[in-house]
Amino acid sequence: MSVERPQTLATRRSGTPFRLSSRLALALSLTFGGASAVQAQSLMELYEAAKGYDATYLASRSLADSVQYKVEQSKALERPSASLTAGASRVNSEGTAPTSNTTNAQVGVQGSYALFNRNNAVTVQQALKQLDLAKAQLATAEQDLIVRVAQAYFDVLAAQDVLATTRTSKAATTEQLASAKRNFEVGTATITDTREAQARFDIGTADEIAAENDLRSKRIALDQLVGRTGVTPKPLLVPVALPAVLPADPEAWVTNADAQHPGIMQARIAYDVAKLEIERARAANLPTVGLTGGYSRARADSNLPTLNGSKNDLSVGIQLSMPLFTGYATQNRIKEVLVLEDKARNDLEATRRLVWQKTRQAYFDVVSGQARVKALEAAESSTKLALEATQLGYKVGVRVNLDVLNSQTQLFQTQRDLAKARYGVMVGSLFLRQAAGQLSPDDVAALNRLIAP
C-alpha cells in the first residue's frame, strides 16, 4: 500500500503564486502594521522637513545669504564717504611774560568721493561674481539634499522589503521543515530532508536578524536627516510604473549639463573672477582721481585777549595720484594673475569633462537599471511558475525537499532584487538630473506621485 506524501501548506492550496503574494502581504502587514497610513510620510513631506533641519544645507544657505552684504561692502568703494573730527587741547605757556593759559577746540567734517578708480570698479564686479557663485553653491547644496533624502527614503523602503521577503521565506521554510519531519516520521523521507530544511531555516533566522538590524540603521539615518523620530515612508503605488528617461539621448543630457550644471557655473565664475583679477592688477598702473572737501571750525580761549578768537575753514579740491615706480611689484603681480587665469581656464575645462562623463554614466545606469527591472519582473513570473512545478513534483514524488527549498529561495531572492532594482532606478533618475544640473524640487514632486497617498 502506498503512503501519500503529506502536502505542504503551499501545495495543499491552489494557485501557488497567489499564495506567495498573500504570504508577502501578510509579512508586510506584520512587519509594519504598527504604523498607520496617517503616520506615514511622503517623500515631499520629508524633503521639506529636511530643508528646515539639515545642518549642511542650512549652513550653505546662510553662507549664500551673507554674500549679498559683502557685495554692498564693495559697492561702498564707489560711494561718498564722510567723517567727523573733533579735538580739544589746553596750553600753558610759562617762563614768558605774561604767562598764558589757552584752551583750543576744533570740530570739522571731512569727505571724499572717488571720481576715477579702476581698482574699486573691478572689485565691485568681482563681488557681484561672488554673489553668482554663492547662488550656484546653494543650488549644489539643494540638489545634494534632494538626493540624500531620496536615497535615505528608498533605503528604508528597500530594507522593509528585504525584511518582509526574509520573513516570508522563513515562513515557507518552516512549512517545508514541518513537512520533512512528518515525512520522516512516517518513513517516506530520509533524515537528510529534515536536516536540509533545518539548515535553511537557521540561515533564514540569521538573515532575518541581519535584515531587522539593517532596517533599524536605515530608519535612524532617515530620522537624523529630517529631524524626526519614528519616520515611516509611504510605499510605492502598485503596480509600480517607472518613468521613462527623457530625452532618450545621452548627448542631450550632456548639452543641458554644460549650460545648467552648478559645478560648471562655479568653475566658469571662477574663470571670470580670474580675468577680472588681471584688470585689477593692471589698474595699479593707472591714476586715481578723487574729490575731497572739508569744513572745520576752531576756537581759542585764553587769559590773554590777543589769543582769543575763532576761525572757519572750508576746502574743496581734486586729488590726483599717479604711481611711478612700485619696485616691480605691479609687473610681477600681473604675471602671477595671468598664470592663475590659465589655471582657472583649465579647471573649467576639467570640470566640464568630468560633468560630461558623470552625466553619460548616470544616463546609462538608469537605462540599464530599467532593463534590469524588466528582466527581474520576467524572472519573478518564471520563478513562481518554477516553484509551482517543483512543489507539484514534490507532491508526486519526482522532486525532493531540497528542490522545493531551492526554488523558494530563488523566488524570494528575485523578489528582493526586483524591489531594490526599482528603488535604484528611481534614485538613479535623480542622480541623472543632478549630474546634468537639472535637479529641482519639481523632480521630488514628480517622484512623489509614484508613492501611495
C-alpha positions in Angstrom: 0.0 0.0 0.0 1.4 3.4 -1.0 1.7 6.2 1.5 0.7 9.6 0.2 3.3 12.2 0.7 2.0 14.9 3.0 1.5 18.2 1.3 2.9 21.5 2.5 0.7 24.5 3.0 1.8 25.9 -0.3 1.0 22.7 -2.2 -2.3 22.0 -0.5 -3.8 25.3 -1.6 -4.4 26.1 -5.2 -2.5 28.9 -7.1 1.0 28.9 -5.6 1.8 32.4 -7.0 -1.2 33.8 -5.3 -0.4 32.1 -2.0 3.1 33.6 -2.1 1.8 37.0 -2.7 -0.6 36.6 0.2 2.3 35.5 2.4 4.3 38.5 1.4 1.4 40.8 2.1 0.9 39.2 5.5 4.6 39.6 6.3 4.4 43.2 5.3 1.4 43.8 7.5 3.1 42.1 10.4 6.3 44.0 9.9 4.8 47.5 9.5 1.3 47.1 11.0 2.3 49.3 13.9 2.5 52.4 11.6 -0.8 53.6 10.3 -1.3 55.3 7.0 -1.9 58.6 8.8 1.6 58.3 10.4 3.4 57.5 7.2 5.2 60.4 5.4 5.6 61.1 1.7 8.9 61.9 0.0 7.9 65.5 -0.5 6.9 66.0 3.2 10.3 64.6 4.4 12.2 66.7 1.9 10.5 69.9 3.2 11.3 68.8 6.8 15.0 68.2 5.8 15.2 71.7 4.3 14.4 73.2 7.7 16.7 70.8 9.7 19.7 69.6 7.8 22.7 71.5 9.1 24.8 71.1 5.9 22.1 72.7 3.8 21.3 75.4 6.3 25.0 76.3 6.5 25.1 76.7 2.7 22.0 78.8 2.7 23.4 81.1 5.5 26.7 81.5 3.6 24.8 82.4 0.4 22.7 85.0 2.3 25.8 86.6 3.8 27.4 87.3 0.4 24.9 90.0 -0.5 26.2 92.1 2.4 29.7 91.6 1.2 28.6 93.0 -2.2 27.2 96.0 -0.5 30.5 96.5 1.3 32.3 96.5 -2.1 29.8 99.0 -3.5 30.7 101.4 -0.7 34.0 102.0 -2.5 32.2 103.9 -5.2 30.1 105.9 -2.8 31.0 109.1 -1.0 32.5 108.9 2.5 32.5 111.4 5.3 33.9 111.6 8.8 33.6 113.9 11.7 36.7 115.1 13.6 36.9 116.9 16.9 39.6 117.8 19.3 40.4 120.0 22.3 43.7 121.0 24.0 44.9 123.2 26.8 48.3 125.0 26.5 50.1 126.6 29.4 53.0 128.9 28.5 55.3 129.7 31.4 58.7 131.4 31.6 57.5 134.3 29.4 55.8 137.5 30.4 53.0 137.4 30.6 52.0 133.7 31.3 49.2 132.4 29.1 46.6 129.7 29.6 44.8 128.9 26.4 42.1 126.3 25.6 41.8 125.3 21.9 38.8 123.5 20.5 38.2 122.3 16.9 35.5 120.4 15.1 35.3 119.6 11.4 33.8 117.4 8.7 36.0 115.7 6.0 34.6 114.0 2.9 35.8 112.3 -0.2 34.4 110.7 -3.4 36.3 108.7 -6.0 35.9 110.2 -9.4 38.1 107.6 -11.1 39.5 104.4 -9.5 39.6 101.4 -11.8 40.7 99.1 -8.9 37.5 99.9 -7.0 35.3 99.3 -10.1 36.8 95.9 -10.7 36.5 95.0 -7.0 32.7 95.6 -7.2 32.5 93.4 -10.4 34.3 90.6 -8.6 31.9 90.9 -5.6 28.9 90.6 -8.0 30.5 87.4 -9.4 30.9 86.1 -5.8 27.2 86.6 -5.4 26.5 84.4 -8.5 29.0 81.9 -7.1 27.1 81.7 -3.8 23.9 81.1 -5.7 25.5 78.2 -7.7 26.9 76.7 -4.4 23.4 76.9 -2.8 21.9 75.2 -5.8 24.5 72.4 -5.5 23.7 72.1 -1.8 20.0 71.9 -2.5 20.5 69.2 -5.2 22.7 67.2 -2.8 19.9 67.4 -0.2 17.3 66.1 -2.6 19.5 63.1 -3.5 20.3 62.4 0.2 16.7 62.5 1.3 15.5 60.3 -1.6 18.4 57.8 -1.0 17.5 57.6 2.7 13.8 57.3 1.9 14.1 54.5 -0.6 16.8 52.8 1.5 14.2 52.4 4.3 11.6 51.0 1.8 14.2 48.6 0.4 15.2 47.4 3.9 11.5 46.9 4.7 11.0 44.8 1.6 14.1 42.8 2.4 12.8 42.1 5.9 9.4 41.2 4.6 10.8 38.9 2.0 13.1 37.3 4.5 10.3 36.6 6.9 8.1 35.2 4.1 11.0 32.9 3.1 11.5 31.8 6.7 7.7 31.0 7.0 7.9 28.9 3.8 11.0 27.2 5.0 9.2 26.5 8.3 6.4 24.7 6.4 8.9 22.7 4.5 10.7 21.7 7.7 7.5 20.6 9.2 6.6 18.6 6.1 10.1 17.0 6.1 9.7 16.0 9.8 6.3 14.5 9.2 7.5 12.5 6.2 10.5 11.2 8.1 8.2 10.1 10.9 6.0 8.1 8.6 9.1 6.7 6.7 8.5 8.4 3.4 11.6 10.6 3.6 15.2 10.4 4.9 16.7 12.4 7.7 18.6 14.4 5.0 15.4 16.2 4.0 14.9 17.3 7.6 18.5 18.4 8.1 18.5 20.4 4.8 15.3 22.1 5.8 16.6 22.8 9.3 19.8 24.3 7.9 17.8 26.5 5.5 15.6 27.6 8.5 18.6 28.5 10.6 20.0 30.5 7.7 16.7 32.3 7.4 16.7 33.2 11.1 20.2 34.7 10.7 19.1 36.6 7.6 16.1 37.9 9.5 18.2 39.2 12.3 20.5 41.0 9.8 17.5 42.4 7.9 16.0 43.8 11.1 19.2 45.5 12.1 19.7 46.9 8.6 16.2 48.4 8.7 16.8 49.8 12.1 20.0 51.5 10.8 18.3 52.9 7.7 15.5 54.3 9.8 18.0 56.0 12.1 19.7 57.6 9.2 16.4 58.9 7.8 15.3 60.2 11.1 18.6 62.1 11.6 18.3 63.6 8.1 14.8 65.0 8.6 14.9 65.8 12.3 12.1 63.5 13.3 11.7 60.2 15.1 9.9 57.1 14.0 9.7 58.2 10.4 7.7 55.7 8.2 8.0 56.3 4.5 4.9 55.6 2.4 5.3 52.7 -0.1 5.2 52.9 -3.9 1.9 52.7 -5.8 1.1 49.2 -7.0 1.6 48.4 -9.8 4.9 50.2 -10.0 5.2 52.3 -13.1 8.7 53.6 -13.6 9.0 56.9 -15.6 10.8 56.8 -18.9 14.2 58.6 -19.4 13.5 61.7 -21.5 15.2 62.8 -23.6 16.3 59.4 -24.7 19.7 60.6 -25.8 22.8 60.9 -23.6 24.2 63.8 -25.6 21.1 65.9 -25.0 21.7 65.5 -21.3 25.3 66.4 -21.7 24.4 69.6 -23.6 22.0 70.6 -20.8 24.6 69.9 -18.2 27.1 72.2 -19.9 24.6 75.0 -19.7 23.0 74.4 -16.3 25.3 72.4 -14.1 26.1 74.4 -10.9 29.6 72.9 -10.8 30.3 74.2 -14.3 28.8 77.5 -13.4 31.1 77.8 -10.4 34.2 77.0 -12.5 33.1 79.5 -15.1 32.5 82.2 -12.5 36.0 81.4 -11.0 37.4 81.9 -14.5 35.6 85.2 -14.9 36.9 86.4 -11.5 40.5 85.4 -12.6 40.1 87.6 -15.7 38.9 90.5 -13.6 41.8 90.0 -11.3 44.1 90.7 -14.3 42.2 94.0 -14.8 42.6 94.8 -11.2 46.4 94.1 -11.3 46.8 96.3 -14.3 44.8 99.1 -12.7 47.7 99.5 -10.3 49.4 101.4 -13.1 46.5 103.8 -13.6 46.0 107.1 -11.9 43.2 107.7 -9.3 41.2 110.9 -9.1 39.2 111.8 -6.1 37.1 114.7 -4.9 37.9 115.9 -1.4 36.3 118.5 0.8 36.2 119.7 4.4 34.8 122.2 6.8 36.3 123.0 10.2 35.7 125.5 13.0 38.3 126.3 15.6 38.1 128.5 18.7 40.7 129.6 21.3 40.0 130.9 24.8 42.9 132.4 26.6 43.6 134.7 29.6 45.3 136.9 27.1 42.8 138.8 24.9 45.2 138.8 21.9 45.0 135.0 21.7 41.2 134.7 21.9 39.2 134.2 18.7 37.7 131.7 16.3 38.0 130.8 12.6 36.2 128.8 10.0 37.9 126.8 7.2 36.2 125.5 4.1 38.1 123.5 1.5 37.2 121.7 -1.8 39.6 120.1 -4.1 40.5 117.3 -6.6 43.3 114.9 -5.7 45.3 113.1 -8.4 47.5 110.1 -7.6 49.8 108.5 -10.2 52.1 105.6 -9.4 55.5 106.0 -10.8 57.5 103.0 -9.6 56.5 100.2 -7.2 59.7 98.1 -7.2 58.4 95.8 -10.0 55.6 94.6 -7.7 52.8 95.6 -10.1 54.6 93.9 -13.1 55.1 90.7 -11.2 51.5 90.7 -9.9 50.3 90.9 -13.5 52.4 88.0 -14.5 51.1 86.0 -11.5 47.4 86.6 -12.2 48.0 85.7 -15.9 49.2 82.3 -14.8 46.3 82.0 -12.4 43.9 82.8 -15.2 45.3 79.9 -17.2 44.8 77.6 -14.2 41.2 78.8 -13.9 40.6 78.1 -17.6 42.0 74.5 -17.2 39.9 74.0 -14.1 36.8 75.0 -16.0 37.6 72.5 -18.8 38.4 69.7 -16.3 35.1 70.4 -14.5 33.2 70.3 -17.8 34.8 67.0 -18.9 34.1 65.4 -15.5 30.4 66.5 -15.6 30.1 65.2 -19.1 31.5 61.8 -18.0 29.3 61.5 -15.0 26.2 62.6 -16.9 26.7 59.9 -19.6 27.4 57.3 -16.8 24.3 58.3 -14.9 22.2 58.1 -18.1 23.3 54.6 -19.0 23.0 53.5 -15.3 19.3 54.5 -15.4 18.7 52.8 -18.8 20.5 49.7 -17.6 18.5 49.7 -14.4 15.2 49.9 -16.2 16.2 47.0 -18.4 17.2 45.0 -15.3 13.8 45.8 -13.7 12.0 44.3 -16.7 14.3 41.3 -16.7 13.6 40.7 -13.0 9.9 41.1 -13.5 10.0 38.4 -16.1 12.3 36.3 -13.7 9.8 36.7 -10.9 7.0 35.3 -13.1 9.2 32.4 -14.2 10.4 31.6 -10.7 6.8 31.5 -9.5 5.9 29.0 -12.1 9.1 27.0 -11.5 8.2 26.8 -7.7 4.7 25.7 -8.5 6.0 23.0 -10.8 8.6 21.9 -8.2 6.0 21.7 -5.5 3.8 19.6 -7.7 6.8 17.3 -8.4 7.5 17.1 -4.7 3.9 16.0 -4.2 4.0 13.2 -6.7 7.5 12.1 -5.6 9.7 13.2 -8.5 11.3 16.1 -6.6 12.9 16.2 -3.2 12.6 18.6 -0.4 15.8 20.4 -1.3 14.4 21.2 -4.8 11.5 23.0 -3.1 13.8 24.9 -0.8 16.0 26.0 -3.7 13.0 27.1 -5.7 11.6 29.1 -2.8 15.0 30.7 -2.2 15.3 31.7 -5.8 11.9 33.3 -5.9 12.4 35.3 -2.7 15.8 36.5 -3.9 14.4 37.5 -7.2 11.6 39.5 -5.4 14.1 41.1 -3.2 16.4 42.0 -6.1 13.4 43.4 -8.1 12.4 45.7 -5.3 16.0 47.0 -4.9 16.3 47.5 -8.6 13.1 49.6 -8.7 14.3 51.8 -6.0 17.7 52.0 -7.6 16.1 53.3 -10.8 14.1 55.9 -9.0 17.1 57.3 -7.1 19.2 56.9 -10.3 16.8 59.2 -12.2 17.6 61.9 -9.6 21.3 61.2 -9.9 21.0 61.7 -13.6 19.2 65.0 -13.2 21.8 66.1 -10.6 24.6 65.1 -13.0 23.0 67.2 -15.7 22.5 70.1 -13.3 18.7 70.0 -13.7 17.6 68.6 -10.4 15.0 70.7 -8.6 12.1 70.3 -6.0 9.8 69.7 -9.0 11.5 66.4 -9.6 10.8 65.4 -6.0 7.1 66.3 -6.6 7.2 64.1 -9.8 8.7 61.2 -7.9 6.3 61.7 -5.1 3.4 61.0 -7.4 4.7 57.4 -7.7 4.2 57.0 -3.9 0.9 55.8 -2.3 -1.2 58.6 -1.0 
